[in-house]
Amino acid sequence: MSEATKSDRKLRQATLLVHGGTLRSQFGEMSEGLFLTQGYAYDSMEMAEKRFKGEDPGFMYSRFSNPTVNMFEQRMALLEGAESARATATGMAAVTAAILGQLKAGDHIVAAKALFGSCRFIVEDLAPRYGIQCTLVDGTDLDQWRSAARPNTKTFFLESPTNPQLEIIDIAAVAKIAHAAGATLVVDNVFATPVFQSPLKLGADCVVYSATKHVDGQGRVLGGCILASEAFIQAHIHNFLRQTGPAMSAFNAWVMLKSLETLTLRVTQQMRNAERVADFLAGQSQIKKVLYPFRKDHPQYELARRQMSGGGTVVVMDVKGDKAAAFRMANAFSVIKISNNLGDAKSIVTHPATTTHQRLPQADREGMGITEGMLRLSVGLEDVEDIIEDLQAGLAAI
Ligand SMILES: *Cc1c(COP(=O)(O)O)cnc(C)c1O
């Protein structure tokens, strides 16, 4: 039996992140067990028969479920306040299942334009190959969501804050529009993290994560997670994952479980560092614009405050000058590493126009506000003074 659910006592988030979902074996191990096993031995043929009929709740095969993966799923569900969770091999496996698991040929998706590149591929290129049409909207414009809905619209999909413009989409308002249209709402909550935003409480039907980002948070393994009501998981996700097989490995689940113990501590400190970095950059003459959701000059500051409990760990700046100026700045960093990941304990700088968003035609990029001078900073756990010294060196090199 799971330790955290043994009694009816309602435990708080920090406690759940350490103990939630723990399954202890007969050895009483303190640290969560790593069950590297494909299959499970049954006591008898009768037991095997019952398991396959769903009359005995044990494990059958690790493509379906595994004790270590199960612990990770339970802990994520407790953190998110979701009835049910399913882990996947990557964030993209989670997004693909959450979207395609609900749809069939003839259905229609409405999605915000400002999506992670691979998520755009799923809705814009992949889904139409299977007869599922997609309309892309400016996610911040509620009228566009309203007018894009059709009788065959089955799901709305968005990410907030968006990558890399850090636009905030009103999740509660979009959820209402989706439900009025008879559709569900799926939210990619990577940038906000489960610590700073709870889309299910705002009315979303399903939340997806790339656990690769803040959940691991230490740049090691890939993973994803889908969270929703038990009814949503049973109707759309459970069988899709079992039969198509994008299962999270037990090893990765174990790494993620240990990471969850420190998730709140890490992202809270990263957020404090990000706030300092944003305030520092805002005062610099070589920087045209700084974007951070919890700074008063963010165009959607009020909305950010309303639906998030922290501004997150990513700061975006627009360097005066062109691509060369942005490159000179980033090339001068030494503590901040040049990479395209985010949410890591190590600070990371990315030039979206030439890396994560280079696939988009220039006109699309410009329409989304992704300029040649834009740098995205994922702020890490270093001493913030060392990060700021790096930024000073970068500013001097512009
Ligand atoms: C990274 C990321 C993904 C994809 O996750 P992977 O683990 O790389 O597959 C999806 N959405 C957002 C917002 C991301 O940042």
Ligand as a Chemical Component Dictionary entry (heavy atoms), coordinates in Angstrom:
data_LIG
# 
_chem_comp.id                   LIG 
_chem_comp.type                 NON-POLYMER 
_chem_comp.pdbx_formal_charge   0 
_chem_comp.three_letter_code    LIG 
# 
loop_
_chem_comp_atom.comp_id 
_chem_comp_atom.atom_id 
_chem_comp_atom.alt_atom_id 
_chem_comp_atom.type_symbol 
_chem_comp_atom.charge 
_chem_comp_atom.model_Cartn_x 
_chem_comp_atom.model_Cartn_y 
_chem_comp_atom.model_Cartn_z 
_chem_comp_atom.pdbx_ordinal 
LIG C1 C1 C 0 10.561 20.258 -24.284 1  
LIG C2 C2 C 0 9.145  20.538 -24.487 2  
LIG C3 C3 C 0 8.294  19.580 -25.039 3  
LIG C4 C4 C 0 8.786  18.228 -25.515 4  
LIG O1 O1 O 0 9.359  17.470 -24.511 5  
LIG P1 P1 P 0 10.434 16.307 -24.773 6  
LIG O2 O2 O 0 10.636 15.721 -23.426 7  
LIG O3 O3 O 0 11.641 16.971 -25.346 8  
LIG O4 O4 O 0 9.833  15.357 -25.749 9  
LIG C5 C5 C 0 6.957  19.911 -25.199 10 
LIG N1 N1 N 0 6.484  21.119 -24.838 11 
LIG C6 C6 C 0 7.281  22.069 -24.290 12 
LIG C7 C7 C 0 6.703  23.378 -23.924 13 
LIG C8 C8 C 0 8.631  21.812 -24.102 14 
LIG O5 O5 O 0 9.418  22.751 -23.582 15 
# 
loop_
_chem_comp_bond.comp_id 
_chem_comp_bond.atom_id_1 
_chem_comp_bond.atom_id_2 
_chem_comp_bond.value_order 
_chem_comp_bond.pdbx_ordinal 
LIG C1 C2 SING 1  
LIG C2 C3 SING 2  
LIG C2 C8 DOUB 3  
LIG C3 C4 SING 4  
LIG C3 C5 DOUB 5  
LIG C4 O1 SING 6  
LIG O1 P1 SING 7  
LIG P1 O2 DOUB 8  
LIG P1 O3 SING 9  
LIG P1 O4 SING 10 
LIG C5 N1 SING 11 
LIG N1 C6 DOUB 12 
LIG C6 C7 SING 13 
LIG C6 C8 SING 14 
LIG C8 O5 SING 15 
# 
